[in-house]
Amino acid sequence: MRALIIDDERLARNGLRRLLKAHSDIEIAGEAGTADEGLRAISELNPDVLFLDVEMPGRNGFELLEKAEHVPITIFTTAYDTYAVRAFEASALDYLVKPISPERLNSSLVKVRGELEVQSKPRPSDAPRSPLQQIFLREGDRCWIVRLADVPLLESEGNYVRVYFGKERPLILRSLSAIEARLNPSAFFRANRSQVVNLRWIEHVGEEIDGGLVARLANAMAVKISRRQTKRLKELLSL
């Protein structure tokens, strides 16, 4: 697996490098000392796992993820354990407090290997994978790293988009078109002017009196398919 280390302290980066050398399946693809450098490195190197410091000059680790086009599996590293709750609320895979012990790093890497194995498993009728598999979302003081496979629906509300996943419904300041452009078009479908639906969440499709369709999702939500999009959806689902 390819790892990227982002930390403003050179000694901390070197120390983590030394610890990672004990793991032959890990290639350190690169490192960065600031959030801006980290953003460029994520884009250029496309790492599998990110070791990310929280407190850095300029943007912090959470702000970095908010700006990233692609969010790898993330393990936060910091000297402040007060960030632990926030890190796990953000769905980070793990949280390492400095100084990092070899045993604690080992347990994190076990989680990383398991997560990569899950991501690599093909799913029935899967289209080719989109490079974008998860995104970082922020609403107020709360933030999440969300797998796109776990998002059944995105819904436009003015200049904002409501993202549905689990029991969460955060509203984020982005346009639906901007988010749709980053999604796998074989997995996500523009149902109407204000909604994009995850095709893998559709359990049933019913006909409407006006000739349109209503898609019933696995989370019990119903999505109206516009008449304009009905023909295309039938072709995609072989209806």
URMO-V351644 format. One record per backbone hydrogen bond with DSSP energy under -0.5 kcal/mol. NH is the residue of the N-H (numbers start at 1). CO is the residue of the C=O. Records with the same first field share a line. If there is no record, write none. Layout:
# URMO-V351644
NH = CO + CO
This chain:
# URMO-V351644
3 = 1 + 27
4 = 49
5 = 30
6 = 4 + 51
7 = 5 + 32
10 = 8
13 = 9
14 = 10
15 = 11
16 = 12
17 = 13
18 = 14
19 = 15
20 = 16
21 = 17
22 = 19
23 = 20
24 = 22
26 = 23
27 = 1 + 25
28 = 26
29 = 3 + 27
30 = 3
32 = 5
35 = 57
38 = 34
39 = 35
40 = 36
41 = 37
42 = 38
43 = 39
44 = 40
45 = 41
46 = 42
48 = 2
49 = 2
50 = 73
51 = 4
52 = 50 + 75
53 = 6 + 51
54 = 77
56 = 54
59 = 57
61 = 54
64 = 60
65 = 61
66 = 62
67 = 63 + 64
68 = 64
71 = 134
72 = 70
73 = 48
75 = 50
76 = 94
77 = 52
78 = 96
81 = 79
83 = 80
84 = 81
87 = 83
88 = 84
89 = 85
90 = 86
91 = 88
92 = 87
93 = 74
94 = 74
96 = 76
98 = 78
105 = 101
106 = 102
107 = 103
108 = 104
109 = 105
110 = 106
111 = 107
112 = 108
113 = 109
114 = 110
115 = 111
116 = 112
117 = 113
118 = 114
119 = 115
120 = 116
121 = 117 + 118
126 = 123
133 = 131
135 = 146
137 = 144
139 = 142
142 = 139
144 = 137
145 = 90
146 = 135 + 144
148 = 133
149 = 133
150 = 147
151 = 148
152 = 150 + 164
153 = 164
154 = 196
155 = 162
156 = 194
157 = 160
160 = 157
161 = 172
162 = 155
163 = 161 + 170
164 = 153 + 162
165 = 163 + 168
166 = 150
168 = 165
170 = 163
172 = 161 + 170
174 = 172
179 = 175
180 = 176
181 = 177
182 = 179
183 = 180
185 = 183
187 = 184
188 = 184
189 = 197
191 = 189 + 195
192 = 195
195 = 192
196 = 154
197 = 189
198 = 152
199 = 187 + 197
201 = 198
202 = 199
203 = 216
204 = 216
206 = 214
208 = 212
211 = 208
213 = 225
214 = 206
215 = 223
216 = 204
217 = 215 + 221
218 = 201
220 = 217
223 = 215
225 = 213
226 = 191 + 224
229 = 226
230 = 226
231 = 227
233 = 229
234 = 230
235 = 231
236 = 232
237 = 233
238 = 234 + 235
239 = 234
